Amino acid sequence: MTKTSDAAEPLVSIIVPVYNAADYLRRCVDSILAQSHTNLEVILVDDGSSDGSAQVCDEYAAADQRVTVIHQANGGIGRAQNAGLDAAHGSYIAFSDNDDILDRRNIELLLHALTSTGADMSKARWRQFGVSQIDQVADEARHGATEPSKITVFSHPLHAYQTVFCKSLRVLGGALGRNTEAKYFNEANWCRLYRRELWDGIRFPEGVYAQDTAVACRLYARMGRVADIDVNLYNWLQRADSVTHRMRSASFYHDHVAASLRNMRLCQAEHVLPARSYYTLVSNNRYEQKAARIEAGGQSASAMGATNPAGTSATTSDATNSPSASAVAESDNSRTAQALTSLSLAQRLTCMALRAIRLFEKFVYDHKIKNMK
């Protein structure tokens, strides 16, 4: 298939960073190649895999001309995503994690929502599932989602991203007939479809964690409108060995603090209440202080259960190898305090209240979702 955009069926580039996912990669790629929208450019970026994932990628490229494989030395998910963006030819951009499963109508429905409304980005709902459910979920995804009952279009996506993030308040908003759930989205890049030009001049930071958080506010600030469809189109695998579910080193939290501080400044420049960034900043600053104290006491990041940055395809300089994790944490603590003083009393109280709600929800989430089998 020629990798050019077609007016009747536009070319969509789907970027999949791949790192040591041989046990799950085939289901992911199969779900992408089975899309009802067939004009696809599937870019598999092998980020230095050592478990056979690279060979799996090459098999798909040999079997389907829509698949392109990029092999590179391990440099982290940000570098892999950037390689995919640089290689993409499509008028529209989508992302997928290498162990997740897309509904067969994912691109079809997201593209229709985007083009029919003139939005800059479209999004849908997603669900989490455990490894024991993988065959069932893959089968359901092959059958395809039902038609969405509505397409909701909203403006000021940066404001929505920052303020509509507490599940209980979204449920309350729905009960009051405000369709609040439609305005919820996080910094993840999957289950979205972007107009290509949104990424002009924006790339993920490389060699750090929190690469998605780092670009989220810049991306949403340049969007005018977002379209939401109320059907599940993406299935997010929950694995106990994933980066998301493990304890982390001080450097992991430092990267999130740094990203949150930048986002807070951007929000304030855009006159948007930085409630989500406040939550991320304060929480990760506290975790960083604790992790730095543990590491300073001689307990390594690996002993704490932290992932090996190179082994997670989410590279960063390990805090235990830096001149002083404690010094970095102290500096971050000072910068966090300074950032909080820039908020008005009313803003700070609102942010504190939303953070308290979200912390309770996170406790429930961690207990139910992260223990999926």
N, C-alpha and C positions, 0 to 999 in steps of 0.2 A: 504494500500500500504506500502510495506517495505521501510523504510527510509534509503536506501542505494543507491549509485550511480550505474547507469546502462550504459554500454558502448553504447548501441543503443540509449537510451534516458536518458541522464544524469539527476541526481537529482538536481533541482534548489531550493534553499531556498529563500523564499520571506519574508522579515521581515517588519511587519507593527506595529509601535508604535500606541497605541490606547488611546486617552484621550477625554472623553465627546464628542463623534462624532456620537451619536445614530441616528441623523437625516440623516447622509450621509454614515455611515459605511457599510450598506448592499450593496449599489451600488458598493462601492470599493471592498469588498470581493467577490461579485458576478463576477466582472470583472476579478478577479484573478483566481477564480475557473473555469471560462469559457475559460481559456487559451488553445490555440491549442496545446501547449506543456503541456502534462498532468502529467508528473512525477515531481510533486511539493511537497514541504514542506512549508506550509503557517504558519508562526509563528506570531500569534497575541499577542502582549504584552500589556495587560491592565495595564495602569499606574495609578491605583487608580481612575478610572472613577466613577462618582457619578450620571450619567444620564441614566443608563441602558445599556451602551455600553458593560459592562462586561457580562451581560446576553446574549447579541447578540453574542458575541464571543463564549460563551459556546454552544449556539445553533448551530453554524457552526461546532464546534468541534464534537458535537454529531451526526451531519448529514454527515460529510465528514471526513474520517480518515486521509486525507492529512493535516488537520488543527490541529495545536497545540496551546494551549492557556497558556500564562504565566500571572498570576495575581501577581501584586506587589504594594506596597504602592507608592503613587505619588513621583517620584524622578526626573522627567524631561525626555525629549526626549533622551538625551544622555545615561542615564541609561537604558532606554527602548531599545534603539538600541543595546547597549552592551549585554543586556540579550538575545536578539535575536541572536546576533553573537555567543555568548557562547553556545547557544542551537542548532545552525544550523548544519546539517549533510551533506548538499549538496556540490557538487564540485564547484558550482557557487552560487553567492550571489546577490540578488536584494533587493531593498527597495521600499516601497510605503508609501506615507502619507495616513492617515486614511479617508480622504474625497476626494481623487482623483480617477480617473477612468483609468484603463489600457486598451489599445486596445487588442483585442482578440489574436493578433499575436505578442504581445510585446516580450514575452520570446522566442518564436520560431525564430523570426528574429534576435534578439540580440544574441541568442546562435549561430545561423548559422554564423553571422558576426564574432563572437569571435573565434569559432573553425576553420572556413575556412581560417582565416588569421593568426592565431597564436598570436593575440593581447592579451594584459593583461586585457583590458576592452573594452567593446563595448557600444556605446551610439546611441541614435536616437533623433529625434526632438520632441518637445512637444508644446502644445498650452494652453492658458489660456481660461477659460470660466466662466460665471456668474451663479448664482444659478438658474436663470430663464431658463437657457439652459440645465439643468442637464439631463432631460429625453431625449432630442435630442442627446446629447453627448453620453449618455449611449447606446442608440440605434445604433449610428454610430460605437461605439467601439465594439459592439457585431458582427457587420458585418465583421470587420477585415480590416486592411490596405492593400493597393495594394503592389505589389512587389517593392522594392526599385530599383531605376534606377542605383544606383552604391553603392559600398562599398569603402569608402575612408580610407586608413590607413596612419597614420602619427606618426612620432617619436617625442621625446622630449615633452611629454604632459605637463610637468611643465611649459615649456616656452610658450606653446600655452595657457594654463590656465591664465598665468600672462599677456600676451600681446594681445590676440585676444578676447577682451571683449566689444569693441565699435561697436554697430550695424551699424552705418553709414559707418564705415571703412570695415566692413564685406560685406556690400552691394557693396561698391566700388571695393573690391577685387573680388567679384563675377562677376561684370561687366567687369573686366579685365581678366576674365577667370582663376582665381586662386583658385576658390572653397574655399574661406576663411571661409565660414559658417561652413564647415565640421570640422574646428579646434576649433570652439567655444564650450565651456562647462563651467559651473560654479561649485560652491562647493556643490550644491545639490546632494543627493545620488540617487534620483529616476531617472527613464529612463536610467539606466545604468545596465550592467551586469558585475560582477567582477569575476575573478578567485579567488577561496577561499583563496589561499595562500597569496594574496595581504594584507589580514587583519591579517596575523600572526604578533603578537606583536603590533598591532595598535588597539586601542579602543578610543571611544569618551570621552572627559572630561565630568565629571558628575557635576551637580549642577550649570551649567553656561549656558548662551546663547552662540550663535556662535559655537556650538559644531561641526557643519559641516565645518565651516571655519578653525577651529583649527586643523583638521586632513587632510584637503585637500592637502596641499603642501607635507606633508610626504607621502601621498598616491600616488600622481602623480609623486613624485621624484623616487619612486621605480618601476614605470612602464616603459617599453621599448617602447611599441607601443599601440595605441588606434585605434579602428575601428569605423567609423561613417557610419550610413545609413540614407539616405535622405527621410525618411517618418516619419509622426507623429505617435508615439506609446504611448503617455502619455498625459493625460488631467488633467490640474492643476486647481482646483477650486479656484476662487477668492472670498473670503468672507470678508466683512467689519469688522467682529469680530475676524479675525485671528490675530496672533501675528505680522505677516509681515505688516499688514495694520494699526497698531495702533501707537500712539505716545509711546515713551518709557522713562524709568527712566534712571538716570545716570549710574546705574549698568549695564543696557543693553548695553550701548555704551562702558563702560569700558571693558566688556568681548570681544567686537569686536576689541577694541584697542589692548588688550593683545594678541589676536589671530593673528592680523595683524603684530604686532611687531615680534612675533615668526616666522611668515611666511617670513617676510622680511629678517631676519637673515639666514633662511634656503636657500632662493633664492640667497642671496649673496654668501653663501658658495658653491652653485651649479653654480655660475657665470650666473645667470638668472636675467634679468631686472625685478624687483618686481613692475611692473606698477599697476597691480590690487590691490596688497597689499598696495601700496602707496595711491591709491584712497580710499580704505576702511579705512586705518589708518587716513589720514588727515580728511576725512569727519566725521568719528565717534568721533575723538578727539574734533572737533569743537562742535558737538552735545552734547558731554559729558560735555564740559565746560558750555554750556548754561543750560543744565538740572541740573547740580550741583548748579548753581547760583539760579535757580528757587526753587530747593529743600531747599537750604540754607535760602531762603527768607520765608520759612514756607509753601510752597505749596507742598503737598504730591505727590508722584508718581501717585496715583490713581486719584488725582484731575487734573493731567496733561493728563489723559487719558491712562496712562500706564496699561498694563495688570498685573494682579496678577501673579507673577511667578509660584506659585504652581497651579494656575488655568489655566495655559496655557500648562502645561506639558513641561515647558522649565525653570526649576527652577534655581534660583540664589539668593544670599542674596540681599534683597532690599537695595538700597543705603541709603534709609531714615532710616534704622535700623543699618547701619554701623557706626563706630565711627565718620567718617566725610567723606561724599561724596565729599566735596570740596577738602579735602586733597588728596583723591585718584585721583581726576581730575587734581589737580596741579601736582602730580607725573607723571600722564600719559602725561600731556602736556610737561613736561621736557623730558621724555623718547622719545616722538615723535620727539621733536626738535633734540635730539641727534641722533636718527635714520636717520633723513633726512640729517644731515651733513655727514653721512657715504656714501651718494651717490655722484658720480661725478657730475659736472655741467651739462654735456651732459645728464646723466641719469635723473637728476632732472628736466631738461627742457622737456625731453620726457615724463616723468611721469606727469608733470603739464599739458602738452598739451592734453594727453589722458584723464586726469581727467576732464578738461574743456569740452571736447566732451561728456564724459559720464554723466556729470552733466546736460547738455542740454537734452540728451536722457532720463535721469531719470525724468526730468520735464514733458516731453511728456508722458512717461510711466505711471507716477503717475496719470496724468490726464485721460488717456484713460483706462488703465488696472485696476487700483485699484478702479475705480468707476463702475466696471462692476456690473450689477444687475442680 
